[in-house]
Amino acid sequence: MPLIRECVLTTLSPEGRPHVAPLGLIEEGDCWIAAPFRPSKTLFNLEHSGKLTASFTDDARVFAGLVVGQRSFPLTDIENWPAPRLSCALAHAELEIARVEEDAVRPRFFCRVKHTESHRPFLGMNRARAAVLEAAILATRLGMLSREKIDSEIAYLKIAIDKTAGAAEREAWDMVMEKIAAHFANIR
Ligand SMILES: Cc1cc2nc3c(=O)[nH]c(=O)nc-3n(C[C@H](O)[C@H](O)[C@H](O)COP(=O)(O)O)c2cc1C
């Protein structure tokens, strides 16, 4: 399996409006591949605008916030590049679509990395942040996974939260847990 970099992708609508969504970029050769499932705003935008920006952050609240529907994270314009980055990004990459592999379910947009830039130091891995990321991904797949699978994965991930989370990670975890709880409350 290739390396996947979890990022926040800024794509542009045909009118040039930025849209941010968490997405995994798949590394293949000298390309990074964005592979959004149909239907999604990100996919629509990629079909209409070939320039995008990946923001890299270690703030778990960004991923948690995005999966619970918060979209108003501050953005910063990039000189000579149309898609802005997250203002809180530790680093960003400017990506241009080189080719597309069409697919009825999940087309693949092969992007060339035009430029990368760092903005803040990265101060180390943290298990709780990784656990929030995993839980955030689960929270985008609630309709596809069984209750048992979700419960058992959350129970395991919570160990890292209990042992290694700071206040920001606990806040992020709680946001994701609320979304999962609301989903199960609605289908009862
Ligand atoms: C860390 C993370 C990685 C994700 N990676 C993908 C991905 O590679 N492809 C995808 O379709 N959705 C992915 N998702 C889910 C999308 O963010 C979600 O479908 C989102 O709503 C995009 O839809 P939108 O463009 O309409 O906003 C990911 C979610 C998270 C939290």
The ligand as a Gaussian input file, in Angstrom:
#p B3LYP/6-31G(d) Opt

LIG

0 1
 C       -8.636000      12.355000       7.595000
 C       -9.710000      12.188000       6.563000
 C       -9.379000      11.715000       5.287000
 C      -10.367000      11.572000       4.299000
 N      -10.012000      11.107000       3.057000
 C      -10.961000      10.981000       2.097000
 C      -10.621000      10.527000       0.793000
 O       -9.460000      10.229000       0.485000
 N      -11.622000      10.430000      -0.128000
 C      -12.920000      10.770000       0.177000
 O      -13.790000      10.691000      -0.686000
 N      -13.256000      11.187000       1.405000
 C      -12.328000      11.317000       2.362000
 N      -12.674000      11.763000       3.605000
 C      -14.064000      12.170000       3.825000
 C      -14.299000      13.534000       3.202000
 O      -13.640000      14.556000       3.916000
 C      -15.790000      13.799000       3.186000
 O      -16.380000      12.925000       2.271000
 C      -16.128000      15.249000       2.865000
 O      -17.454000      15.438000       3.144000
 C      -15.841000      15.651000       1.450000
 O      -17.012000      16.061000       0.871000
 P      -17.206000      17.536000       0.288000
 O      -16.111000      17.761000      -0.689000
 O      -18.557000      17.476000      -0.339000
 O      -17.145000      18.507000       1.443000
 C      -11.714000      11.901000       4.599000
 C      -12.041000      12.368000       5.883000
 C      -11.063000      12.506000       6.863000
 C      -11.446000      12.997000       8.223000

